[in-house]
Amino acid sequence: MGKITGFIEYKRQLPQKRSVKQRVKDYCEVKRMLPEQKLVRQAARCMDCGIPTCHSFGCPLGNRIPEWNDMVYRGHWRRALELLHATDNFPEITGRVCPAPCEAACTLELDKNSVTIRQIELQIVERGWREGWIKPEPCERRSMKQVAVVGSGPAGLIAAQQLARRGHDVVVYERAEKIGGLLRYGIPDFKLEKDILVRRMEQLAAEGVSFETGVEAGVDVNPQGLMRMHDAIVVAAGAGVPRELELPGRKYNGVHLAMDFLAQQNRVNSGMKINEAERISAKGKDVVVIGGGDTGSDCLGTAKRQGARQIIQIELLPEPPLERSIDHPWPTWPVIKRTSSSHQEGGGRLWGINTLEFMSGLKGPDRDQVSGLRCGKLVWFRDDKGHWKFKEIPGSEFELKADLVLLAMGFTHVEHGSLVKGLGLKLDAKGNIAVDGNFMTSHKGVFAAGDAVSGASLVVRAFDSARHAAAGVDKFLRL
């Protein structure tokens, strides 16, 4: 714990963000760091709560939160970093993009004043990089076993590092141009600058991990060949199938999947070449984002930086309450209205909206260009069994002007492509790869981790899944 009376003496405090006027002109990170003295006070607020639900209930990784909070309060920063790395390979990632279920489970959240756990986590690891404490940790004894990791997103990178540190020779196959998966292509730079990834890639390479980019496992290397070349395979390909909206006008120009839009801008930011004829730009346009989650928020922030004329984000679900409801008691994750840094930069939000049709009122050569949406307002209610249902309010139809529509409704499951089919991997009812308690699939020697197993979920859950899958692979290779 921190200071015995710290939670009484000090208030919760978060770092300032760069001004909206400044930050919308670039793609640099929005958040700043807290001065060390203020951060130590935040760590001092961690109370002796008896059962640390932040660690035991809130954090999928089981991060030793009270312990490293105490070390920060006492000035033992290097020990705090050791405790943090004991459960989290890349805390600079979770410290930036994790929604912090640990804070929702903090005992002080009962008073709506939780410890700033994520910020403390982030500044511990950033101090570690600044002080030169974070170095490669290669294994001196090699197992002579070869492991292929398919996918270089959160789960793939964690699995690769864990296995390399156990002495196995690991090759990561990535079909994109650069390593990073969702972290590189899906998350905007204003939330996660890509230099953060580069320094970890250098660490992994020094620990013996090899990277093969521009290689699609199952296509460029057939599944059987992959099995012959390696003693084990870890499928960490993510949940790459986007949720679609099959409505009249879906094929109009200007209607795009959110990830195509976000990935393209990230490529531009990284200096990668793109086909200018396929450029998706919001500049000077009326933009509608369909989907009220994080991906939709990322689209809003990106469109704002591209110079959109107007941005509206619409959501099928009703507007959430500002505080916990009886359906989401502490320490569970509360469904409440959240305002991201992108929302603070401008743009409208509409709730309980059903999209009925993509429209084009244009003629001539532009007749296949989207010009708007026809929508209806919904009312939500519980049925006799307590399940939420919705129906459209009669006469509530309206139109939204839109030159660019971005579909940000999430993802369904892993792609059922040549790798999954070629290895004959069994799937669960939702289309995810089925695994046993050791994360082995129905094919002996083939394991799976991350969103490929769980469906689209949190980065921190992908980290946890990957660590367990790596342990399963290591156990399999040593039998």
C-alpha positions as CSV (number, residue, x, y, z in Angstrom):
1,M,0.0,0.0,0.0
2,G,1.0,3.6,-0.2
3,K,0.6,6.2,2.6
4,I,-1.9,5.1,5.3
5,T,-3.9,8.4,5.0
6,G,-3.0,9.1,1.4
7,F,-6.4,8.5,0.0
8,I,-7.8,11.0,2.5
9,E,-5.1,13.7,1.9
10,Y,-4.8,13.6,-1.9
11,K,-7.4,13.8,-4.6
12,R,-7.3,11.8,-7.8
13,Q,-5.4,13.7,-10.5
14,L,-4.8,13.0,-14.1
15,P,-2.2,14.6,-16.4
16,Q,-3.2,17.5,-18.6
17,K,-3.8,17.0,-22.3
18,R,-2.4,19.2,-25.0
19,S,-4.8,21.8,-26.0
20,V,-7.4,20.9,-28.6
21,K,-6.3,23.8,-30.8
22,Q,-2.8,22.4,-30.8
23,R,-3.3,18.7,-31.0
24,V,-5.7,18.5,-33.9
25,K,-3.0,19.9,-36.1
26,D,-0.8,16.8,-35.7
27,Y,-0.9,13.1,-34.9
28,C,1.3,13.3,-31.8
29,E,0.1,11.8,-28.5
30,V,-2.6,13.8,-26.7
31,K,-1.7,13.1,-23.1
32,R,1.2,14.5,-21.1
33,M,2.9,13.0,-18.0
34,L,2.4,14.0,-14.4
35,P,5.4,15.6,-12.6
36,E,7.1,13.0,-10.4
37,Q,6.0,14.6,-7.1
38,K,2.3,14.6,-8.2
39,L,2.6,11.0,-9.4
40,V,4.1,9.9,-6.1
41,R,1.1,11.4,-4.4
42,Q,-1.2,9.5,-6.6
43,A,0.6,6.2,-5.7
44,A,0.3,7.3,-2.0
45,R,-3.5,7.1,-2.4
46,C,-3.4,3.3,-2.8
47,M,-5.0,2.2,0.4
48,D,-4.7,-0.9,2.6
49,C,-8.0,-2.3,1.3
50,G,-7.5,-5.9,2.4
51,I,-8.6,-7.5,-0.8
52,P,-7.1,-5.7,-3.8
53,T,-9.9,-6.1,-6.3
54,C,-7.9,-4.0,-8.8
55,H,-5.5,-6.9,-9.0
56,S,-7.7,-9.9,-8.3
57,F,-10.9,-8.9,-10.2
58,G,-10.1,-5.9,-12.4
59,C,-6.9,-6.8,-14.2
60,P,-6.9,-9.8,-16.5
61,L,-3.1,-10.0,-16.2
62,G,-3.2,-10.0,-12.4
63,N,-0.8,-7.0,-12.3
64,R,0.6,-6.5,-8.8
65,I,-0.8,-3.1,-8.5
66,P,-0.7,-2.4,-4.8
67,E,2.9,-3.6,-4.7
68,W,4.2,-1.3,-7.4
69,N,2.2,1.6,-6.2
70,D,3.9,1.2,-2.8
71,M,7.3,1.0,-4.5
72,V,6.6,4.3,-6.4
73,Y,5.5,6.0,-3.1
74,R,8.7,4.8,-1.4
75,G,10.9,5.9,-4.3
76,H,12.0,2.4,-5.3
77,W,11.3,2.9,-9.0
78,R,13.4,0.0,-10.3
79,R,11.7,-2.5,-8.1
80,A,8.4,-1.1,-9.2
81,L,9.4,-1.8,-12.8
82,E,10.4,-5.4,-11.9
83,L,7.0,-6.0,-10.3
84,L,5.3,-4.5,-13.3
85,H,7.2,-6.5,-15.9
86,A,6.6,-9.7,-13.8
87,T,3.0,-9.8,-15.3
88,D,3.0,-7.4,-18.2
89,N,5.5,-7.5,-21.0
90,F,4.6,-4.2,-22.6
91,P,3.1,-1.9,-19.9
92,E,3.8,1.1,-22.0
93,I,1.0,-0.3,-24.3
94,T,-1.5,-1.1,-21.6
95,G,-0.6,2.2,-19.9
96,R,-1.8,4.0,-23.0
97,V,-4.6,2.1,-24.6
98,C,-6.1,-0.2,-21.9
99,P,-9.5,1.1,-20.7
100,A,-8.3,0.3,-17.1
101,P,-10.8,-2.2,-15.7
102,C,-8.4,-2.1,-12.7
103,E,-9.5,1.4,-11.9
104,A,-13.2,0.5,-12.2
105,A,-12.5,-2.3,-9.6
106,C,-10.4,-0.1,-7.2
107,T,-12.0,0.2,-3.7
108,L,-11.8,4.0,-4.0
109,E,-14.1,3.8,-7.0
110,L,-16.9,3.3,-4.5
111,D,-16.4,7.0,-3.9
112,K,-15.9,7.6,-7.7
113,N,-12.3,8.5,-6.9
114,S,-10.1,5.6,-7.9
115,V,-6.4,5.5,-7.9
116,T,-4.8,6.6,-11.2
117,I,-3.4,3.1,-11.8
118,R,-2.9,3.3,-15.5
119,Q,-1.0,6.6,-15.3
120,I,1.3,5.2,-12.6
121,E,1.9,2.1,-14.7
122,L,2.8,4.1,-17.7
123,Q,5.2,6.4,-15.9
124,I,7.0,3.5,-14.2
125,V,7.8,1.9,-17.5
126,E,8.7,5.2,-19.2
127,R,11.1,5.9,-16.4
128,G,12.6,2.5,-17.0
129,W,13.2,3.3,-20.6
130,R,14.6,6.7,-19.7
131,E,17.0,5.3,-17.1
132,G,18.2,2.5,-19.4
133,W,16.9,-0.2,-17.1
134,I,15.0,-2.0,-19.8
135,K,17.3,-4.3,-21.8
136,P,17.1,-7.5,-23.8
137,E,16.8,-10.6,-21.8
138,P,18.0,-13.4,-24.1
139,C,18.0,-17.0,-22.9
140,E,21.4,-18.5,-22.6
141,R,20.3,-22.1,-23.1
142,R,18.6,-22.8,-26.4
143,S,16.0,-25.6,-26.8
144,M,16.7,-26.0,-30.5
145,K,12.9,-26.0,-31.0
146,Q,11.4,-23.9,-33.8
147,V,8.1,-22.0,-33.2
148,A,6.1,-20.0,-35.7
149,V,3.9,-17.2,-34.5
150,V,1.3,-16.0,-37.0
151,G,0.4,-12.4,-36.5
152,S,2.4,-9.6,-34.9
153,G,-0.4,-7.8,-33.0
154,P,-0.6,-7.7,-29.2
155,A,-0.9,-11.5,-28.7
156,G,1.6,-12.4,-31.3
157,L,4.4,-10.2,-29.9
158,I,3.8,-11.3,-26.3
159,A,3.8,-15.0,-27.2
160,A,7.0,-14.5,-29.2
161,Q,8.8,-12.8,-26.4
162,Q,7.7,-15.3,-23.8
163,L,8.8,-18.3,-26.0
164,A,12.2,-16.7,-27.0
165,R,12.9,-16.1,-23.3
166,R,12.4,-19.9,-22.7
167,G,15.1,-20.6,-25.3
168,H,13.0,-21.4,-28.3
169,D,13.8,-20.1,-31.8
170,V,10.8,-17.9,-32.8
171,V,9.8,-16.6,-36.2
172,V,6.9,-14.1,-36.4
173,Y,5.0,-14.1,-39.7
174,E,3.2,-10.8,-40.6
175,R,1.4,-10.3,-43.8
176,A,1.6,-6.4,-43.6
177,E,4.6,-4.3,-44.4
178,K,5.6,-3.7,-40.8
179,I,5.4,-5.4,-37.5
180,G,2.7,-4.4,-35.0
181,G,-0.6,-5.6,-36.2
182,L,-3.5,-3.7,-34.6
183,L,-1.0,-1.7,-32.5
184,R,0.6,-0.3,-35.6
185,Y,-2.3,-0.1,-38.1
186,G,-5.4,0.1,-36.0
187,I,-4.6,2.5,-33.1
188,P,-4.0,6.1,-34.2
189,D,-0.7,7.8,-33.4
190,F,-2.4,10.3,-31.2
191,K,-3.1,7.5,-28.8
192,L,0.0,5.4,-29.4
193,E,3.0,6.8,-31.3
194,K,4.8,4.1,-33.2
195,D,8.3,4.7,-31.9
196,I,6.9,3.0,-28.8
197,L,6.6,-0.2,-30.8
198,V,10.0,0.2,-32.4
199,R,12.0,0.1,-29.2
200,R,10.2,-3.1,-28.2
201,M,10.8,-4.7,-31.6
202,E,14.5,-4.0,-31.1
203,Q,14.3,-5.7,-27.7
204,L,12.6,-8.8,-29.2
205,A,15.1,-9.0,-32.0
206,A,18.0,-8.9,-29.5
207,E,16.3,-11.7,-27.6
208,G,16.3,-13.9,-30.7
209,V,12.9,-13.3,-32.3
210,S,13.0,-13.2,-36.1
211,F,10.4,-11.3,-38.2
212,E,9.1,-12.1,-41.6
213,T,7.0,-9.3,-43.0
214,G,4.9,-9.3,-46.2
215,V,4.4,-13.1,-45.7
216,E,0.9,-14.5,-45.3
217,A,1.0,-17.8,-43.4
218,G,-1.2,-20.3,-45.2
219,V,-0.8,-18.6,-48.5
220,D,2.9,-17.6,-49.1
221,V,3.8,-20.6,-46.9
222,N,1.2,-23.3,-47.1
223,P,-0.1,-24.8,-43.8
224,Q,1.7,-28.2,-44.2
225,G,5.0,-26.5,-45.0
226,L,4.6,-24.3,-41.9
227,M,4.1,-27.5,-39.8
228,R,7.2,-29.2,-41.4
229,M,9.4,-26.1,-40.7
230,H,8.4,-25.7,-37.0
231,D,7.9,-27.8,-34.0
232,A,4.9,-25.7,-32.9
233,I,2.7,-22.9,-34.3
234,V,0.9,-20.1,-32.4
235,V,-2.0,-18.5,-34.4
236,A,-2.4,-15.0,-33.1
237,A,-4.1,-13.5,-36.2
238,G,-6.7,-11.4,-34.3
239,A,-10.4,-11.1,-35.0
240,G,-10.0,-9.7,-38.5
241,V,-13.5,-10.1,-39.9
242,P,-15.3,-6.8,-39.5
243,R,-19.0,-6.6,-38.6
244,E,-20.8,-5.4,-41.8
245,L,-23.9,-3.4,-42.5
246,E,-25.6,-4.9,-45.5
247,L,-28.1,-2.2,-46.5
248,P,-29.2,-0.7,-49.8
249,G,-26.4,1.5,-51.1
250,R,-23.6,-0.2,-49.2
251,K,-21.5,-0.4,-52.4
252,Y,-21.6,3.4,-52.9
253,N,-18.3,5.2,-53.1
254,G,-17.5,6.9,-49.8
255,V,-18.8,4.0,-47.6
256,H,-15.7,2.4,-45.9
257,L,-14.8,0.1,-43.1
258,A,-13.3,2.0,-40.2
259,M,-10.1,-0.1,-40.1
260,D,-9.3,0.7,-43.8
261,F,-9.6,4.4,-43.0
262,L,-7.5,4.2,-39.8
263,A,-4.8,1.9,-41.2
264,Q,-4.3,4.0,-44.3
265,Q,-3.7,7.2,-42.2
266,N,-1.3,5.2,-40.0
267,R,0.6,4.1,-43.1
268,V,0.8,7.7,-44.2
269,N,2.1,8.8,-40.8
270,S,4.8,6.1,-40.9
271,G,6.0,7.2,-44.4
272,M,4.7,4.2,-46.2
273,K,3.4,4.5,-49.7
274,I,-0.3,4.2,-50.5
275,N,-2.2,4.2,-53.7
276,E,-3.4,7.8,-53.9
277,A,-6.3,6.8,-56.1
278,E,-7.6,4.7,-53.1
279,R,-7.0,7.5,-50.6
280,I,-9.9,7.8,-48.0
281,S,-9.9,11.5,-47.0
282,A,-12.3,13.4,-44.7
283,K,-11.0,16.8,-45.8
284,G,-13.9,19.2,-46.3
285,K,-16.5,16.4,-46.0
286,D,-19.5,15.7,-43.9
287,V,-18.6,12.5,-42.1
288,V,-20.8,10.0,-40.3
289,V,-19.3,7.3,-38.1
290,I,-21.5,4.3,-37.5
291,G,-20.5,2.8,-34.1
292,G,-20.1,4.4,-30.7
293,G,-17.1,2.5,-29.4
294,D,-13.4,3.2,-29.3
295,T,-12.9,2.5,-33.0
296,G,-15.6,5.0,-33.8
297,S,-13.9,7.5,-31.5
298,D,-10.6,6.9,-33.3
299,C,-12.3,7.6,-36.6
300,L,-13.7,10.8,-35.2
301,G,-10.3,12.0,-34.1
302,T,-8.6,11.1,-37.3
303,A,-11.3,12.7,-39.5
304,K,-11.0,15.9,-37.4
305,R,-7.2,16.0,-38.1
306,Q,-7.8,15.4,-41.8
307,G,-10.0,18.5,-41.9
308,A,-13.6,17.2,-42.0
309,R,-16.3,19.8,-42.2
310,Q,-18.7,18.0,-39.9
311,I,-18.5,14.7,-38.0
312,I,-21.4,12.8,-36.4
313,Q,-21.0,9.6,-34.6
314,I,-24.2,7.4,-34.3
315,E,-24.8,4.4,-32.1
316,L,-27.6,1.8,-32.1
317,L,-27.6,1.5,-28.3
318,P,-29.3,4.0,-26.0
319,E,-27.3,6.8,-24.4
320,P,-25.6,5.3,-21.3
321,P,-25.9,6.9,-17.8
322,L,-23.2,9.1,-16.5
323,E,-22.8,6.9,-13.3
324,R,-23.0,3.2,-12.5
325,S,-26.5,1.7,-12.7
326,I,-27.8,-1.1,-10.5
327,D,-27.0,-3.5,-13.4
328,H,-23.3,-2.8,-13.1
329,P,-22.3,-2.7,-9.4
330,W,-18.8,-2.3,-8.2
331,P,-16.3,-3.9,-8.9
332,T,-17.7,-4.8,-12.3
333,W,-16.9,-2.8,-15.4
334,P,-19.6,-0.1,-15.6
335,V,-21.5,0.7,-18.8
336,I,-21.5,4.5,-18.6
337,K,-21.1,7.3,-21.0
338,R,-17.5,7.9,-21.8
339,T,-16.0,10.9,-23.4
340,S,-12.7,10.3,-25.2
341,S,-10.1,12.9,-26.1
342,S,-11.5,12.7,-29.7
343,H,-15.0,13.6,-28.5
344,Q,-13.5,16.6,-26.7
345,E,-12.2,17.8,-30.0
346,G,-15.6,18.3,-31.5
347,G,-18.3,16.3,-33.4
348,G,-21.8,15.3,-32.6
349,R,-23.1,12.0,-31.0
350,L,-26.5,10.5,-31.5
351,W,-27.8,7.5,-29.6
352,G,-30.5,5.0,-30.3
353,I,-30.2,5.4,-34.1
354,N,-30.8,2.7,-36.6
355,T,-29.3,3.1,-40.1
356,L,-31.8,2.1,-42.8
357,E,-30.2,3.0,-46.1
358,F,-27.2,4.7,-47.7
359,M,-28.4,7.3,-50.1
360,S,-27.1,9.0,-53.2
361,G,-29.1,12.0,-54.5
362,L,-26.4,12.8,-57.0
363,K,-26.6,12.4,-60.7
364,G,-24.3,11.8,-63.7
365,P,-20.8,10.4,-63.0
366,D,-21.3,10.9,-59.2
367,R,-24.5,8.9,-59.0
368,D,-22.6,6.1,-57.2
369,Q,-21.2,8.4,-54.5
370,V,-22.9,8.4,-51.1
371,S,-24.5,11.6,-50.2
372,G,-26.4,10.7,-47.0
373,L,-28.1,8.2,-44.7
374,R,-31.7,7.5,-44.0
375,C,-32.1,6.6,-40.3
376,G,-34.7,5.9,-37.7
377,K,-34.9,6.5,-33.9
378,L,-35.1,3.5,-31.6
379,V,-36.7,3.0,-28.2
380,W,-35.1,0.3,-26.0
381,F,-37.1,-1.8,-23.4
382,R,-36.9,-5.0,-21.5
383,D,-39.0,-8.0,-22.4
384,D,-40.8,-10.3,-20.0
385,K,-37.5,-12.2,-19.4
386,G,-35.5,-9.1,-18.7
387,H,-33.7,-9.0,-22.0
388,W,-33.1,-5.7,-23.8
389,K,-35.0,-5.3,-27.0
390,F,-35.6,-2.3,-29.3
391,K,-38.1,-1.1,-31.8
392,E,-38.2,1.8,-34.2
393,I,-40.3,4.8,-33.2
394,P,-43.0,5.3,-35.9
395,G,-42.6,8.4,-37.9
396,S,-39.1,9.0,-36.6
397,E,-37.2,8.6,-39.8
398,F,-34.7,11.4,-40.7
399,E,-31.7,11.9,-43.0
400,L,-28.1,12.7,-42.3
401,K,-25.9,14.3,-44.9
402,A,-22.7,12.4,-45.5
403,D,-19.9,12.4,-48.1
404,L,-18.0,9.9,-46.1
405,V,-19.4,7.0,-44.0
406,L,-17.2,4.9,-41.7
407,L,-18.4,1.6,-40.4
408,A,-17.0,1.1,-36.9
409,M,-19.2,-1.6,-35.5
410,G,-16.5,-4.0,-34.3
411,F,-15.3,-7.4,-35.4
412,T,-16.8,-10.8,-35.3
413,H,-14.0,-13.5,-35.4
414,V,-10.7,-14.6,-36.9
415,E,-10.5,-15.0,-40.6
416,H,-11.4,-18.5,-41.7
417,G,-8.8,-18.5,-44.5
418,S,-6.3,-20.9,-45.9
419,L,-4.4,-21.3,-42.6
420,V,-7.4,-22.1,-40.4
421,K,-9.0,-24.3,-43.0
422,G,-5.7,-25.9,-44.1
423,L,-4.9,-27.0,-40.6
424,G,-8.5,-28.1,-40.0
425,L,-8.8,-26.1,-36.9
426,K,-12.1,-26.5,-35.0
427,L,-14.1,-23.4,-34.3
428,D,-16.5,-22.5,-31.5
429,A,-20.1,-21.4,-32.0
430,K,-19.0,-17.8,-32.6
431,G,-16.4,-18.6,-35.2
432,N,-13.4,-18.3,-32.9
433,I,-10.6,-20.9,-32.8
434,A,-11.4,-23.5,-30.2
435,V,-8.6,-24.3,-27.7
436,D,-8.1,-26.5,-24.7
437,G,-6.8,-25.5,-21.2
438,N,-3.3,-25.2,-22.6
439,F,-4.5,-23.1,-25.6
440,M,-3.8,-26.0,-28.0
441,T,-6.2,-26.2,-30.9
442,S,-7.7,-29.3,-32.4
443,H,-4.5,-29.8,-34.4
444,K,-1.6,-31.2,-32.3
445,G,1.2,-28.7,-32.0
446,V,-0.9,-25.8,-33.1
447,F,-1.9,-23.2,-30.5
448,A,-3.9,-20.0,-30.6
449,A,-4.1,-16.9,-28.6
450,G,-5.7,-13.4,-28.3
451,D,-8.7,-12.3,-30.3
452,A,-8.4,-15.4,-32.6
453,V,-9.6,-17.3,-29.5
454,S,-11.8,-14.8,-27.7
455,G,-13.2,-12.7,-30.5
456,A,-12.6,-8.9,-30.4
457,S,-11.6,-7.9,-26.8
458,L,-9.2,-5.8,-24.8
459,V,-5.5,-5.5,-25.5
460,V,-4.8,-6.5,-21.9
461,R,-6.8,-9.8,-22.4
462,A,-4.8,-10.5,-25.5
463,F,-1.7,-10.1,-23.4
464,D,-2.9,-12.5,-20.8
465,S,-4.1,-15.1,-23.4
466,A,-0.7,-14.9,-25.1
467,R,1.2,-15.5,-21.9
468,H,-0.9,-18.6,-21.1
469,A,-0.6,-19.9,-24.7
470,A,3.2,-19.5,-24.6
471,A,3.3,-21.5,-21.4
472,G,1.2,-24.2,-23.1
473,V,3.6,-24.2,-26.1
474,D,6.7,-24.4,-23.8
475,K,5.1,-27.3,-21.9
476,F,4.3,-29.1,-25.1
477,L,7.9,-28.7,-26.5
478,R,9.5,-30.0,-23.3
479,L,7.4,-33.2,-23.1
